[in-house]
């Protein structure tokens, strides 16, 4: 069965004074069947967060355009994007009054499968027919406390230190880049990239149903609408990217002239 890809990106400023999230999906300039989804949640005063997130998207575009699958592995490409963006963001800290940091999630789609990498607490979910297959693990203090059994997952939602990250781009220490891949793709596979302004208001099952039951654009609009309602006037920036595998339409039959 031939596969096709349906995609969508969306953002909402939430109740913050500035939109510091960035998200984008783009294809390779010369190689068909390849695309990249990138999401970054910037942090920092004086617009530093917005600048940091922009750097993640810029490095992703630059490095993806030069990507040569025959001489470079997907993992190397994704790690290089995050590590180089980190160095640029970190340099800005010493040349301006801004204090820029960012999370990063990068998804690479190519005929051989899907690879991804992330750093921080922006997430990537992999659903299959609405069921969770895997998701990234937040590099945050509260996630560490949950893993150690110190607090429950429910307590983490409203924990006073829920925004403390253990790794991100622009920090003193190099980013902890986690890589993953999916080799065999099927109709019904869907990948959700989102910032904490979205995932904080949903459990895994609700996210999976929303994406399975709706086209990407409708799913993104519904999720953002629900997040805004549940935030009750205290919502963070929201960014979303959805990449969904669907059945490719059959090729059109050539028209035959009458009498041919």
Buried (B, 14 or more C-beta within 10 A) or exposed (E): EEBEBEBBBBBBBBBBEEBBBBBBBBBBEEBEEBBBBBBBBBBBEEBBBBBBBBBBBBBBBEBBEEBEBEEEEBBEBBBBBBBBBBBBBBEBBEEEEBBBBBBBBBBBBBEEEBBBBBBBBBBBBBBBEBEBBEBBBBBBBBBBBBEEEEEEEEEBEEBEEBEEBBBBBBBEEBBBBBBBBBEEBEBBBBBBBBBBBBBBBBEEEEBBBBBBEBEBBEBBBBBBEBBBEEBEEEBBBBBBBBBBBBEEEEEEEEEEEEEE
